[in-house]
Amino acid sequence: MRTFISIEPPENIKQKLAKLKENLKSAKIKFVEKENLHICVKFLGETTEHKIDQIKEALKRYRLIF
């Protein structure tokens, strides 16, 4: 499974980005849906289920995941 660590922006930022997307709809840019917007901190690539559990635990330990 392809995985990454990301930050979900607040709703007001998502709304502003959705408006920007609407303004740029004539440009040939591929945007994700508002619900899927995120800021990628680290791309991890292909990761096994077992490794994902370990990553989640490490993030929780350092209070980087809630």
VEXZA-300421 format. One line per field, with one value per residue (C-alpha): x, y negated, z negated; residue in one letter; residue number from 1. Coordinates in steps of 0.25 Angstrom, whole numbers, plus 5000, padded with zeros to 4 digits. Layout:
# VEXZA-300421
X: (X  ...)
Y: (Y  ...)
Z: (Z  ...)
residuo: (A  ...)
num: (NUM  ...)
END
This chain:
# VEXZA-300421
X: (5000  5005  5006  5010  5009  5001  4994  4980  4978  4967  4953  4955  4968  4961  4949  4960  4967  4953  4951  4964  4962  4949  4956  4966  4957  4961  4975  4980  4983  4978  4972  4967  4954  4952  4950  4964  4972  4985  4999  5009  5020  5027  5024  5027  5024  5020  5018  5012  5001  5010  5019  5007  5003  5017  5017  5004  5009  5022  5013  5004  5016  5021  5007  5007  4995  4981)
Y: (5000  4986  4978  4964  4955  4943  4931  4928  4913  4906  4905  4890  4893  4904  4894  4884  4895  4900  4885  4885  4898  4892  4879  4888  4898  4894  4897  4911  4914  4927  4924  4934  4932  4923  4935  4941  4928  4930  4926  4937  4937  4950  4960  4974  4981  4996  5000  5013  5014  5018  5006  4996  5001  4998  4984  4981  4985  4976  4964  4966  4967  4954  4948  4946  4954  4953)
Z: (5000  5004  4991  4986  4974  4976  4969  4971  4973  4965  4972  4975  4983  4990  4994  5000  5008  5013  5018  5024  5031  5037  5042  5049  5055  5069  5066  5069  5054  5047  5033  5023  5017  5004  4995  5000  4998  4989  4988  4990  4980  4984  4995  4989  5002  5002  4988  4982  4972  4961  4963  4964  4950  4945  4952  4945  4931  4933  4937  4925  4916  4921  4921  4936  4938  4930)
residuo: (M  R  T  F  I  S  I  E  P  P  E  N  I  K  Q  K  L  A  K  L  K  E  N  L  K  S  A  K  I  K  F  V  E  K  E  N  L  H  I  C  V  K  F  L  G  E  T  T  E  H  K  I  D  Q  I  K  E  A  L  K  R  Y  R  L  I  F)
num: (1  2  3  4  5  6  7  8  9  10  11  12  13  14  15  16  17  18  19  20  21  22  23  24  25  26  27  28  29  30  31  32  33  34  35  36  37  38  39  40  41  42  43  44  45  46  47  48  49  50  51  52  53  54  55  56  57  58  59  60  61  62  63  64  65  66)
END
